């Protein structure tokens, strides 16, 4: 029987991933942990605990005590916030990952690890259109530097110690269930909350800034599909490109106006504009499709309606 530990279960990915994994493996076998209590649908449907991934002694104790066989390590300081606290962000992002990798190396009962990378591993010298799996990666942000370093460590621990670690380079993730957490792509979530609450939004990116995005249901499916793939089918042990859809703030606002004609958007770019300009505009994810049949289904039109309905219901 699998016992799964999710670190960062109160976050954007973790809150929805926890519920999906509980549907598959049973509520009592998926342990949600974070530095804060997760939402009720997570905390009241299965076991949860306060756990700091930097507290290595407690981490080891938790894994052994609960016979953990899989770990999803999602805790991180995201791109926008990381630029404000660079050294602290580096320590949190890297020390947490190293604790997990070393734990999996020492405890053979841990069969699989998932760790998320990001399109932040790319930089200004990366081809921005249809960015390939193998290309120049010269990130110029704290978050991106930590992610590219993490990719190299994941591959190293697989090659050197046989740790079955798997990863996806997430694009911007969009969901109404958890509010934004300090990422450069978070405008694509903030815009829906502001549209419903105030009928207007001031965007921190310029109107024609294209970035790859993915609706959360597609991201959760891709994550679980990768983790359930046979080990021999996982050919890339750094991190897989996953593409989703690409759009700009202007295109997204136009979709919102189809449902809310009076919605207004203005633009006042901040430091995150330079971060966005260093990232790809579209992603080539043919390796993920070829190796473990990764596919995304939600397009901007459907996503917009789901987000507006979901945010409206949540705020009510």
N, C-alpha and C positions, 0 to 999 in steps of 0.2 A: 504494500500500500504506500502510495506517495504521500509525503507530508511536505507542504510547500510554505516557505517563508517569503513574505513580501516586505521589503524594506523601502519605506516611502509610500505606504499604502494610503496616506491622506492626501497625496498629491494628485495632479491631473490624470496621469496614467494609472497610478496605483489604485485609486478609488474605483475605477471601472474594471480594471484587470482583476482585482480581488473578487468581485462579484462574478465575473465570467469564469474564473478558475474554480470558484465554489460550486458553480453549476456543474462543472465537469467532474471534480474530484470529491465533492461533498463539503459542506460548510465546515465541519470539524477538522478537516485536513488542510485548510488554508489559513495560515497565521498572518494576520495583518499587523504590521508594526510601523511606528513612526515616532517623531518627537512630540507629536500632539495627537489628541484623540481624533480618529477619522469620523466621517459623517455617520449618521445613525444606520443607514442601510449597510454599512460595513461593520460598524462596531456591534450592532445588534443581531447580525446573522451568522457570526462565527467568532472564533477567538481573536483577540487583539491585545497588544501590549505596547507600552512605551519602550522603545529600544533605540539606542544611539549606535550607529554602525562604527563610530570611532572608539567606542568602549569595547575593546577586543575581548576582554575577559568575560563580560556579560554576553557578548555575541556568541562566543564559544559555548558558554553554559546553556544558552537558549537553544542552540542547534542540537547539542547532545541530549538535552532534557526532552525535547520534542521530536527526536528522531527525524530531523529534517533531511529530505532527500533532494529537494530542488530549492534554489534561491533566485528570486528576482530582485536584483539590487537597483532600485530606481532613485534613491536619494541623491540629490545634487543641488548645487547653486547654479541657477540658469544664467543665460548669457548677459542680460541687462544688469542683473544684480551683481554678477561676478565682476563686472568692470568697476563697481563701486568698492568692492572689498577683495582685491585680486589675490593677496596672499592667503587670506582666510578661505576664499573659494577654492584655490588650488589645493590647500590642505584637506578640506572636506571632500572634494571630488576625488582626489587621488588616494588619500589614506583609506577612505572607505572602500574603494575598489581593491586596494592591495590587501586589506583585511579579509575581504571575501575570497579573493583568489588564493591567498595563503591558507585560509580555512579549508577550502575545497581540496587543496593539495594534501593536507594533513588528515582529513577525515574522508575515508573512502566511501562512506555511506551517501555522501553528497554526489549525486549522479550528474546533475546539470546546473549550470549557472546562466542566467540572463542578465546582461548589462546593456543599457541603451547608449549608443553613440548618437551622433547628430550631424546634420549637414554643416554644422559649425566647424568640422574638421577641414573644410575647404577654405580657401582664402582668395585674395585678389588675383593671384596668378593661375587659379583653377579655371578651366573652360566653363563658362557660365551656362551655356545652352546644352541640354542633354548630357549633363556631366557624367562621365563614365565611372565604372566601379574603380578601376585603377587609373589614377591620374595624379597630377600635382596636388599635394596637400600642404599648404603653407599658411595655417591659420594665424590670424593676428589679434585674436581675443583670448582672454584667460580661459573662457569656457571651451573654445575650440582647441587651445593648446592642451588642456586637460583631457579632452576627448581623443585627440590623436595619440597622446601618450598612452591613454587607456587602451586604445585599439592595439597598440604594439605590445602592451603587457598581456592582454588577453591571448593574442596569438602566441606569445612566448610561453605562457603557462600551458597552453594546449600542446605545443611542440615539445616542450621540455619535460612536462610533468603529466601530460595526458588529461589535464582538466578540461572537461567538456563545457566550454564557455561559448555562448552564442550571442550575437549582437545585431542590432539594426541601427542604421543611421537615419533616425527619424527626421522628417521634415517638420514644418510647423504643425502642431496638433490642435485640433479644434473640437471643443466640447462645451456644452452648457452646464454640465453637472458640477464642475469645479472651476472656480474663478481663476483668472490669470495669475501666474506665479513669477513674473519678472523676466520673461523671455522676449526676444526681439520680434518674434512672430505673434506675440500676444494681442496685437491690434485686432487680429481676425477673430478674437473672442470678445475683447473689450467693446468692439463696435456694436455687437448685438445687445449687450447690457445697456449701453448708453442710448441706443436706438429705442429700446423699450422704456427706459426710465425717463429720458429727457428729450427724445426725438432728434437728437443731434450728437455729433462726435467730433472731437479734435484729434486727428490722427498724428502720431509721432513719426510716421514715415511719409515720404512724398507719394503723390497719387499714382504714379506709374512705376512703383517699385514692385517688381514681380518676384515672388518667392514660392517655392514648393510647399504645399500644404496637404494635410490628410485629415479626414474626419475620424474621430476617435474610434468608431466601430471598426473601420478598416485597419487602424493601427493595432487594436486589440487582437483582431483576427490574425493579422500578420505575425504578431508576437507569439501567439499560441501555436500557429502553424509551424513557425520556425522551431519552437521548443519541442514540438511533437514529431518533427522530421527525424528520419533515421540518421544516426551519426555519420554514416558514410555519404549521405546526401548533402551534408553541410560542408561545402567545399571551401568556404571563406571563413577564417577564424579570427579575422580582425573585426570587420563589421560590414553588413550588406547594405548597399544602396536600396532604398525604397522610395518611390517617386510620388505617388498620390496625384494631386492636381496643382497647377500653377495659376495664380491670378494676382492682380494688383489691388490696392485699396480702392481705387476708382471703380474697378470692375465689381468688387464686392459691394460697394455702396450702391451701384446701379441695380444689383440684384435685390438689395434691401428695399430700394425705392419702388420696385414692382409690387411689393407688399405694403409699403408705407410711403406713399407718394410725397408726403411732407417731410420726410427725413432729410436732414442737412448734414453735410460733412465739410470740415475745414482741415487744413493741413499746417502743422507746425513741427517740422522735423527736429529731432534732438540727436544725441550721440548714437542712438540706435540706427540711424540712417546709414552711417558709415559701416556699421556691422552688416546691415542688410546688403549693402553694395558689394561686400566681400564674399557673399554667399551665392550659390548657383541660383539661376532662374528656373531651371527645370532639371530633372534627374533621370538618368538612364538606369533602370532597375532590372534589366534583362537577366542578370545573373541570379537574382532572387527568384524570378519567374521560372527560370530554367532549372534551378537546383531544388526548390521546394514549392513551386507552383504558387508564388505570391501574386495576388491580384487585388486591385482596389476597385471599388464599385460606385462610391458616392461622389457625384459631381457637384459643382458649385450651386446649381439650381436647387437640387434636392437638399443639399446641406443648408442653404439659406432658410428654407422653410422649416426644416427640423430645428435649427437653432432659434429662430424667432419664436416658434411654438414652445420650445423647451424653456427658454429664458423667461418668456411671459408666464408660464405655469410656475416656474421656480420662484419668481418674484412675488407672485400672488400668494 
